[in-house]
Protein backbone atom coordinates (compact mmCIF):
# COMPACT_ATOMS: atom_id res chain seq x y z
CA UNK A 1 0.00 0.00 0.00
CA UNK A 2 1.20 3.49 -0.80
CA UNK A 3 2.00 5.88 1.99
CA UNK A 4 1.21 9.40 0.78
CA UNK A 5 3.15 11.08 3.59
CA UNK A 6 6.23 8.97 2.93
CA UNK A 7 6.07 9.77 -0.79
CA UNK A 8 5.45 13.47 -0.12
CA UNK A 9 8.55 13.59 2.11
CA UNK A 10 10.60 11.83 -0.56
CA UNK A 11 9.34 14.20 -3.24
CA UNK A 12 9.99 17.32 -1.14
CA UNK A 13 13.51 16.20 -0.29
CA UNK A 14 14.56 15.11 -3.78
CA UNK A 15 12.55 16.82 -6.53
CA UNK A 16 14.65 20.00 -6.89
CA UNK A 17 17.87 18.02 -6.92
CA UNK A 18 16.56 15.51 -9.47
CA UNK A 19 15.25 18.33 -11.66
CA UNK A 20 18.63 20.08 -11.57
CA UNK A 21 20.47 16.86 -12.44
CA UNK A 22 18.17 15.90 -15.30
CA UNK A 23 18.13 19.46 -16.61
CA UNK A 24 21.92 19.44 -16.82
CA UNK A 25 21.91 15.96 -18.37
CA UNK A 26 19.45 16.78 -21.16
CA UNK A 27 20.29 20.46 -21.59
CA UNK A 28 16.71 21.73 -21.44
CA UNK A 29 14.82 22.87 -18.37
CA UNK A 30 11.42 22.37 -20.03
CA UNK A 31 12.19 18.83 -21.18
CA UNK A 32 13.62 18.03 -17.77
CA UNK A 33 10.49 19.32 -16.01
CA UNK A 34 8.24 17.14 -18.18
CA UNK A 35 10.43 14.08 -17.73
CA UNK A 36 10.87 14.52 -13.98
CA UNK A 37 7.13 14.93 -13.54
CA UNK A 38 6.58 11.72 -15.49
CA UNK A 39 9.24 9.90 -13.42
CA UNK A 40 7.67 10.97 -10.11
CA UNK A 41 4.26 9.88 -11.37
CA UNK A 42 5.68 6.47 -12.19
CA UNK A 43 7.38 6.37 -8.78
CA UNK A 44 4.08 7.18 -7.07
CA UNK A 45 2.31 4.42 -9.00
CA UNK A 46 4.98 1.91 -7.85
CA UNK A 47 5.81 3.50 -4.51
CA UNK A 48 5.22 0.29 -2.54
CA UNK A 49 8.14 -1.28 -4.46
CA UNK A 50 10.38 1.75 -5.13
CA UNK A 51 10.30 2.91 -1.53
CA UNK A 52 12.14 -0.32 -0.67
CA UNK A 53 15.05 0.43 -3.05
CA UNK A 54 18.41 1.45 -1.60
CA UNK A 55 18.23 4.72 -3.55
CA UNK A 56 14.74 5.65 -4.86
CA UNK A 57 16.11 9.03 -5.96
CA UNK A 58 18.51 7.32 -8.36
CA UNK A 59 15.62 5.33 -9.79
CA UNK A 60 13.58 8.51 -10.38
CA UNK A 61 16.57 10.30 -11.91
CA UNK A 62 17.23 7.36 -14.27
CA UNK A 63 13.58 7.10 -15.30
CA UNK A 64 13.42 10.85 -15.93
CA UNK A 65 16.58 10.78 -18.02
CA UNK A 66 15.38 7.80 -20.06
CA UNK A 67 12.01 9.47 -20.59
CA UNK A 68 13.70 12.64 -21.85
CA UNK A 69 15.94 10.67 -24.20
CA UNK A 70 12.99 8.62 -25.43
CA UNK A 71 11.00 11.78 -26.12
CA UNK A 72 13.95 13.26 -27.96
CA UNK A 73 14.43 10.08 -30.04
CA UNK A 74 10.76 10.01 -30.98
CA UNK A 75 10.93 13.62 -32.11
CA UNK A 76 14.08 13.00 -34.15
CA UNK A 77 12.57 9.88 -35.72
CA UNK A 78 9.40 11.78 -36.65
CA UNK A 79 11.50 14.51 -38.22
CA UNK A 80 13.57 12.01 -40.19
CA UNK A 81 10.47 10.16 -41.33
CA UNK A 82 8.85 13.41 -42.39
CA UNK A 83 11.93 14.45 -44.35
CA UNK A 84 12.18 11.02 -46.02
CA UNK A 85 8.52 11.08 -46.90
CA UNK A 86 8.66 14.64 -48.21
CA UNK A 87 11.82 13.97 -50.22
CA UNK A 88 10.36 10.87 -51.88
CA UNK A 89 7.06 12.38 -52.94
CA UNK A 90 6.69 14.79 -55.79
CA UNK A 91 3.65 16.96 -55.37
CA UNK A 92 2.22 18.26 -58.59
CA UNK A 93 0.87 21.78 -58.69
CA UNK A 94 -2.83 22.18 -58.13
CA UNK A 95 -4.93 21.88 -61.23
CA UNK A 96 -7.03 25.05 -61.82
CA UNK A 97 -10.14 22.87 -62.13
CA UNK A 98 -9.43 21.30 -58.74
CA UNK A 99 -9.00 24.74 -57.17
CA UNK A 100 -12.26 25.92 -58.73
CA UNK A 101 -14.19 22.84 -57.53
CA UNK A 102 -12.86 23.11 -53.98
CA UNK A 103 -13.69 26.83 -53.95
CA UNK A 104 -17.21 26.16 -55.20
CA UNK A 105 -17.74 23.35 -52.69
CA UNK A 106 -16.82 25.73 -49.89
CA UNK A 107 -19.58 28.09 -51.00
CA UNK A 108 -22.47 25.62 -50.79
CA UNK A 109 -24.21 24.45 -47.59
CA UNK A 110 -22.42 21.75 -45.58
CA UNK A 111 -25.12 19.10 -46.07
CA UNK A 112 -25.11 19.55 -49.84
CA UNK A 113 -21.32 19.58 -49.87
CA UNK A 114 -21.21 16.32 -47.90
CA UNK A 115 -23.55 14.40 -50.21
CA UNK A 116 -21.95 15.83 -53.36
CA UNK A 117 -18.51 14.68 -52.24
CA UNK A 118 -19.73 11.26 -51.09
CA UNK A 119 -21.69 10.66 -54.30
CA UNK A 120 -19.52 12.21 -57.00
CA UNK A 121 -16.02 12.05 -55.56
CA UNK A 122 -16.14 8.98 -53.29
CA UNK A 123 -18.55 7.15 -55.60
CA UNK A 124 -21.20 6.10 -53.06
CA UNK A 125 -24.78 5.43 -54.08
CA UNK A 126 -27.68 7.23 -52.39
CA UNK A 127 -28.35 4.09 -50.33
CA UNK A 128 -24.70 3.90 -49.23
CA UNK A 129 -24.73 7.59 -48.27
CA UNK A 130 -27.89 6.99 -46.25
CA UNK A 131 -26.25 4.11 -44.35
CA UNK A 132 -23.06 6.09 -43.72
CA UNK A 133 -24.65 9.37 -42.66
CA UNK A 134 -28.15 8.47 -41.46
CA UNK A 135 -29.63 11.13 -43.74
CA UNK A 136 -32.93 10.02 -45.36
CA UNK A 137 -32.68 9.04 -49.04
CA UNK A 138 -35.14 11.74 -50.12
CA UNK A 139 -33.08 14.41 -48.41
CA UNK A 140 -29.93 13.08 -50.06
CA UNK A 141 -31.45 13.26 -53.55
CA UNK A 142 -32.79 16.75 -52.87
CA UNK A 143 -29.40 17.94 -51.59
CA UNK A 144 -27.67 16.36 -54.58
CA UNK A 145 -29.93 18.25 -57.00
CA UNK A 146 -29.65 21.54 -55.12
CA UNK A 147 -25.92 21.06 -54.63
CA UNK A 148 -25.34 20.47 -58.34
CA UNK A 149 -27.26 23.63 -59.23
CA UNK A 150 -25.33 25.63 -56.64
CA UNK A 151 -22.02 24.27 -57.88
CA UNK A 152 -22.96 25.05 -61.48
CA UNK A 153 -23.63 28.65 -60.52
CA UNK A 154 -20.18 28.91 -58.92
CA UNK A 155 -18.30 27.01 -61.62
CA UNK A 156 -19.82 28.60 -64.72
CA UNK A 157 -18.94 31.94 -66.26
CA UNK A 158 -21.75 34.28 -65.17
CA UNK A 159 -22.67 35.34 -68.73
CA UNK A 160 -22.79 31.72 -69.90
CA UNK A 161 -24.89 30.60 -66.94
CA UNK A 162 -27.40 33.45 -67.10
CA UNK A 163 -27.82 33.76 -70.86
CA UNK A 164 -26.97 30.27 -72.07
CA UNK A 165 -24.32 31.58 -74.46
CA UNK A 166 -20.70 32.51 -74.12
CA UNK A 167 -19.62 36.13 -73.90
CA UNK A 168 -17.58 37.10 -76.95
CA UNK A 169 -15.19 40.01 -77.09
CA UNK A 170 -15.85 42.30 -80.01
N, C-alpha and C positions, 0 to 999 in steps of 0.2 A: 504494500500500500504506500502511496505517495504521502510524504509529509510536507505540506506547503511551507511551514515555517522553516524547516531544514533547507528546502530548496531556495526560499527567499533569502536566507542567510548566505548560502552559497553564491547566489546571483549577485547580491549586494557586495560581497567581498571580492568577486572575481571579474565581473562584467567589464569594468573599465580597463582592467589590465588585458583581458582577452581581446577587447576591441582594439586597444593600442597595438598589441602584437599582430593581430590579423591585418590591421590597416597597414602596418609597415611591411608585412609579408606580401600583400597583394598590390600595394601602392595606390589604393583608392579608399578614402574614408567611406564613401557611399556604398561601395560594394562590400566593404568590411561590415558595415552596419547591417546590411541585409543578411549577410552570411552568418554573422554572430547571432542575430535574432533567430534565424532558422536553427542554428546549432543549439541554442538554449531551449527552443521549443522541443527539439528532439530529445534533449536531456530531460526536460520535464516529463515527456511522454514515457521515458524509460528510467525515471529517477530511482525507482526501487532497485534497479540493477546498477546504475551508474554511481549512485551514492556509495556503493560498496567498493568502488575502484580505489586503488592507492592514490590516484591523482585525477579526480573528475575534471578539473580545470584543463588538464592536458587533453582529455578526451574532447571537451567542448572546443578547444582551440583547433585541434586536428579536424574535427567535423566542419567547423567554420571555414578553415582553409580549403578543405576538399570541396566544400560547397561553392566557394568563390571560384576555384579553378574550374570546376564543372560548369558553372554558369559562363565563365569566360570561354571555355572550349565550345560550348553550345553556340555561343554568339559567333565565334570564329567560323565554326562549321557552317552555320547558316549563311554567313557572308560569303564563304567560299562556294557553297552550293548555289547561291544567288548569282555570283559572278560566272560560274560555269554555265548555269542555265541561260543567263543573258548572253554570254559569248557564243553559245551554240545556236541560238535561235536568231533567225533573221526576220525582222518584223517589217512587212511591207507597209507602205504608206496607206493611209485610209483612202478608200475609193470615194469619190464625190457622191456617188449614189448612196453608199452606206451612210455617209454623214447626213445626207438629206433625209434618209429614212429614219435614222435615230432622232434627228431634230423634229421631224413630223410626229413620231411616236411620243415624244415628250410633250407635245402640245395637245394631245387628246386625253380624255378622262382615263384614269387608272384602270377601271374595269374593262373598258374597250381595248386599252393597250395590252392588258393581260391576255385577253382571248385572241386578239390579233396575233400576238407573238406565239402563243401556244398552238394556234391553228396553222398559221402561215409559215412561221419560222421553225417551230419544233416539229410540226407535222401531225399534231394530234387531231382526231376527229372530234365532233361536238360531244359525242358520248364519252370519249376519253377525257375531255376537258371537264365535263360534268363530274366524273368520278374523282378527278384530281382536285378540283376546286370546290365542289359542292354547289356550284351555281346551276340553277335550273336550265335545261336545254333551250327552252324558249328565250330566256334572257341571253344566253350565249349567242343564239342566232341573231337576236336583235342587236346586241352589242357588236357582233361581227359586221352586220350591215351598216350600222351607224359609224363604226370605226373605219370601215373602208371609205365611206363618203368623206369623213373628216380627214383621213389621210390624203385622199385625192385632192381635197381643197388645199392642203399644205404642200403637196408635191407637184402640183400642176402650175404652170405659168398662169397668172391671174387672167390675162386676156384670153388664153386658150380655154380656161375653165368656164369663164362667164359667157363667152360668145360662141364657143365651139369651133373657133378657127384661130390659127396662129397669127400673131401680130407681125406684120412685115414692115421693115424700114423702107421708106420711099427713096 
